[in-house]
Amino acid sequence: MLPNDTPLRRVVMPFDSQTLRTEAIARNLRRIAIITCERPGLYRLDMAAPASQTNFMAHTYLLFDFGTDEEKAQLARHKLEGWKQAFRLDKKLQYKLERAEDEPEVAPEHGHKPTEAPKAEKPKAKSKAKHKSKEEKASEETPSANGNVNLLVRLYFSGHEKLTEQRWLDRIPSEEPFKEASPRMVRQGEEQFDEIVKQFDSLG
């Protein structure tokens, strides 16, 4: 029995050590495979996030000059408001009107001077002066006869809504009240962009 037992022990011991080594190698290979599979996916998630943040909510301005035509400016305003409610644009489409307020203040001062000169005239002259003052008040109430009216439209869409933004950029200047108002587009990054942003924010 003894001579047979000693070779068996010599054979079993190296066999157990080899299995342990192979299992350890297999575990290391599995870890390497898992790490190589997981790392590319993690790097892709980390690199994709800043790209979406940089292109988020870039805005464009459309400028329209209606001159002294207040009716067309109001028609354009009502049309924009209708689109805003119908398509639920909310803050994605904003607009503001700009009127020249310096010109109408000078006109009444020159108009009142001739009425103050005739003091010793008959009451008929007073009635004529009253009619003139009424006409001047009517002209002050209608801003279309005095100052220019400009319309500023801001489109504020996210990066994944570029197609809808381009549709509105093509549609608004082609409509009837807008196309005759010399439309002009200013995108982010252009020279006049910062000035228009300040102008838009300053308007009430």
Order of alpha helices (4+ residues) and beta strands (2+ residues): alpha-beta-alpha-beta-alpha-alpha-beta-alpha-alpha-beta-alpha
